[in-house]
């Protein structure tokens, strides 16, 4: 489905446009490079065994050198905010997989910002993986920044990274708002349950207010996560998002459909068990980001 362009309060809300999304890196146009060779199916080399202490130290030194070389260039980061005004919607998992897509598949220097004021799960994921000896991608940086001035922080980092992924927790509408003011893309994960969908309208209302201060042009998408195709829940949820009941949609009259991505993220054990590891199967999230960022 076409993205909704967040246009801010002063303009007509929720205009649907087929505008190309501007992509990251050296002011280039909005198209992800084709996947070739062993990365064509969005997989990376697996590391089935933890790395020894000495080897981990060497790898960490190499990682910092690689990142330093990459950040010598002047970038213009593509900023993806993964957020919803509700906890437990799969934001952290989505943020991690998207960050890995940009770092590994696209090879861009990538910053993953944990902006969750309550749990910092994205940063915990990084620390657990590091302690367990998993090799962190050389061009991926993970930081905690659950503070109200996150928009200013993102601005200071744009020239250092090709992509910035923000895990905006559901506990702070202020942090969510500030992050969206610097976003190029807002991604709202939602599971196929009624309780998850209840916060969608409030989330998009807050995003619309933030868009009034956004100077980059931001589009928004809902992505279905935790979908189990063995049940009827995903199908029913998609229908309700695309054909909302009166007062349960978006737009001035609350009757317009949500901008639901075609790509669905399924309820795989792979995602449930990914915390504290560096996942090697990225194909669903690779498909999602290609859908949302390729013209």
C-alpha positions in Angstrom: 0.0 0.0 0.0 1.2 3.5 -0.7 2.8 5.3 2.2 1.0 8.1 4.1 3.0 11.3 4.1 2.9 12.9 7.5 2.2 16.5 6.7 1.7 18.2 10.1 -1.3 19.9 11.6 -1.4 23.0 9.4 -2.0 21.1 6.2 -4.7 18.6 5.1 -4.0 15.4 7.0 -3.0 12.0 5.6 -2.4 12.9 2.0 -1.6 9.7 0.1 1.3 10.1 -2.3 3.5 7.8 -4.3 6.6 9.8 -3.6 10.0 8.1 -3.6 11.6 7.7 -0.2 15.0 9.3 -0.1 17.7 6.9 0.9 20.8 7.3 2.9 24.4 7.8 2.0 26.3 10.6 0.3 23.1 12.3 -0.7 22.3 9.6 -3.2 18.8 8.7 -4.4 16.3 6.5 -2.7 17.1 3.0 -3.9 18.7 0.2 -2.0 21.5 -1.5 -4.0 20.7 -5.0 -5.4 21.7 -7.9 -3.3 24.3 -10.1 -4.9 26.4 -13.1 -4.1 26.0 -14.8 -0.7 23.8 -11.9 0.5 21.2 -12.3 -2.2 18.8 -14.1 0.2 19.7 -11.6 3.0 21.7 -14.2 5.0 25.0 -13.7 6.6 27.7 -16.1 7.7 26.7 -17.8 10.9 28.8 -17.9 14.0 27.5 -21.0 15.8 30.0 -20.9 18.6 30.8 -18.0 21.0 34.1 -16.3 20.3 37.0 -16.6 22.8 38.0 -13.7 24.9 41.2 -12.9 23.0 39.4 -13.3 19.6 36.6 -11.1 20.8 39.1 -8.4 21.8 40.7 -8.5 18.4 37.3 -8.4 16.7 36.2 -5.4 18.7 39.4 -3.5 17.8 38.9 -4.4 14.2 35.2 -3.2 14.5 36.2 0.2 15.8 38.9 0.6 13.1 36.4 -0.3 10.4 33.8 2.0 11.8 36.3 4.9 12.0 37.2 4.4 8.4 33.6 4.4 7.3 32.7 7.5 9.3 35.5 9.5 7.6 33.0 10.1 4.9 30.2 12.7 5.2 26.9 10.9 5.3 23.3 12.0 5.4 21.7 9.3 7.4 18.3 7.9 6.5 16.4 7.9 9.8 13.9 5.1 10.6 11.9 5.5 13.8 10.3 2.2 15.0 7.6 3.2 17.5 4.2 3.0 18.9 2.6 4.4 22.0 2.2 1.0 23.5 4.8 -1.4 24.9 5.3 -5.0 23.8 4.5 -4.6 20.1 7.7 -6.0 18.7 9.5 -2.6 18.3 12.9 -3.7 19.7 13.0 -6.9 17.6 12.0 -4.9 14.5 14.6 -2.2 15.2 17.4 -4.7 15.6 16.6 -6.6 12.4 16.3 -3.4 10.4 19.6 -2.1 11.8 21.2 -5.4 10.8 19.8 -5.1 7.4 21.3 -1.7 6.9 24.7 -2.7 8.4 25.1 -6.1 6.9 23.1 -6.3 3.7 23.5 -2.7 2.6 26.9 -2.3 4.2 26.2 1.1 5.6 27.6 2.5 8.9 24.5 2.2 11.1 23.5 3.6 14.5 20.8 1.8 16.5 19.5 4.2 19.2 17.7 2.7 22.2 15.3 5.5 23.1 13.0 3.5 25.4 12.9 5.3 28.7 11.7 2.3 30.7 13.5 -0.9 29.6 16.4 -0.2 27.2 15.9 -3.7 25.7 17.7 -2.9 22.5 20.9 -1.9 24.4 20.5 -4.9 26.7 20.4 -7.1 23.5 23.7 -5.6 22.4 25.4 -6.1 25.8 24.1 -9.7 26.1 25.3 -10.6 22.6 28.7 -9.0 23.2 29.1 -10.8 26.6 28.2 -14.1 24.9 30.9 -13.7 22.3 28.8 -13.0 19.3 30.6 -10.9 16.6 29.0 -7.5 16.4 28.9 -6.2 12.8 31.9 -3.9 12.2 29.8 -1.0 11.1 27.0 -1.2 13.7 26.9 1.0 16.8 24.3 0.6 19.5 23.7 3.4 22.0 21.3 4.3 24.8 19.6 7.7 24.4 16.2 7.7 26.2 16.2 11.5 26.6 13.8 14.3 25.5 16.5 16.0 23.3 16.8 12.9 21.1 16.0 15.0 18.0 19.0 17.2 18.6 21.1 14.1 19.1 20.0 12.5 15.9 20.9 15.8 14.0 24.4 15.6 15.4 24.8 12.0 14.2 23.4 12.3 10.7 26.7 13.1 9.1 28.4 10.1 10.7 26.1 7.3 9.6 24.3 6.1 6.5 21.4 4.9 8.6 20.0 5.6 12.0 17.4 3.3 13.5 15.5 4.5 16.6 13.8 2.1 18.9 11.2 4.5 20.4 9.6 2.8 23.4 5.9 3.1 24.1 6.4 4.7 27.5 7.1 8.3 26.5 5.0 10.2 24.0 7.5 13.1 24.2 10.5 11.0 23.1 8.4 9.4 20.3 7.3 12.9 19.2 10.9 14.2 19.2 12.3 11.3 17.3 9.6 11.6 14.6 10.6 15.2 14.0 13.9 13.9 12.6 12.6 10.8 10.9 12.5 10.0 7.2 10.4 6.9 7.8 8.1 6.0 10.7 7.4 2.3 11.1 4.7 1.2 13.4 4.7 -2.5 14.3 1.4 -4.0 15.3 0.4 -7.6 16.2 -3.0 -8.9 15.0 -4.9 -8.3 18.2 -7.5 -5.8 19.2 -5.6 -4.4 22.1 -2.6 -3.7 19.9 -4.7 -1.8 17.4 -6.3 0.4 20.1 -3.3 2.7 20.3 -2.8 3.1 16.6 -5.0 6.2 16.3 -3.2 7.9 19.2 0.2 7.0 17.7 -0.7 8.5 14.3 -2.1 11.6 15.9 1.1 12.2 17.8 3.1 11.5 14.7 1.1 14.0 12.8 1.8 16.7 15.4 5.5 15.8 15.2 5.5 16.0 11.4 4.6 19.7 11.6 8.2 20.2 12.8 9.9 17.7 10.5 11.9 19.4 7.7 13.0 16.1 6.0 9.6 14.8 4.8 8.4 11.7 6.7 6.2 8.8 5.6 4.5 6.3 7.9 3.7 2.7 7.6 2.1 0.0 9.8 3.7 -3.4 9.6 1.9 -6.5 10.8 4.2 -8.5 13.1 3.8 -11.7 15.1 1.5 -13.0 12.4 0.5 -16.7 12.7 -1.0 -17.8 9.4 -2.4 -20.9 11.0 -5.1 -18.7 12.5 -7.6 -16.2 11.0 -6.2 -13.3 13.2 -3.8 -11.8 10.6 -6.4 -11.8 7.9 -9.0 -10.2 10.1 -6.6 -7.6 11.5 -5.5 -6.6 8.0 -9.1 -6.1 6.9 -9.8 -4.0 9.9 -6.8 -1.8 9.2 -7.6 -1.4 5.6 -11.4 -1.0 6.1 -11.6 0.6 9.5 -14.9 1.0 11.3 -16.3 4.5 11.7 -14.1 6.5 14.1 -11.3 3.8 14.1 -9.3 5.0 11.1 -7.1 7.9 10.3 -7.6 11.2 8.5 -9.9 14.2 9.4 -13.0 12.0 9.7 -11.3 9.0 11.2 -12.4 6.8 8.3 -9.3 6.4 6.1 -7.3 3.2 6.0 -4.0 2.7 7.8 -0.9 2.6 5.5 -0.3 -1.1 5.9 2.9 -2.6 4.4 2.4 -5.5 2.1 5.2 -7.4 3.8 4.2 -9.3 6.9 6.5 -10.4 9.7 5.5 -13.8 11.0 5.5 -15.3 14.5 8.6 -17.4 14.0 10.6 -18.9 16.9 13.5 -17.3 15.1 12.3 -13.9 16.3 11.2 -15.0 19.7 14.7 -16.5 20.5 16.8 -13.7 18.8 17.4 -11.6 21.9 21.0 -11.5 22.9 22.2 -12.9 19.5 23.2 -11.6 16.1 20.5 -13.1 13.9 21.5 -14.5 10.5 18.1 -14.8 8.8 17.0 -11.3 7.7 14.9 -12.1 4.7 11.5 -10.9 5.9 12.9 -7.6 7.2 15.0 -7.2 4.1 11.8 -7.6 2.0 10.0 -5.1 4.2 12.7 -2.4 3.9 13.1 -3.0 0.1 9.3 -2.5 -0.2 9.3 0.7 1.8 12.4 2.4 0.5 12.7 1.4 -3.2 11.0 3.8 -5.6 
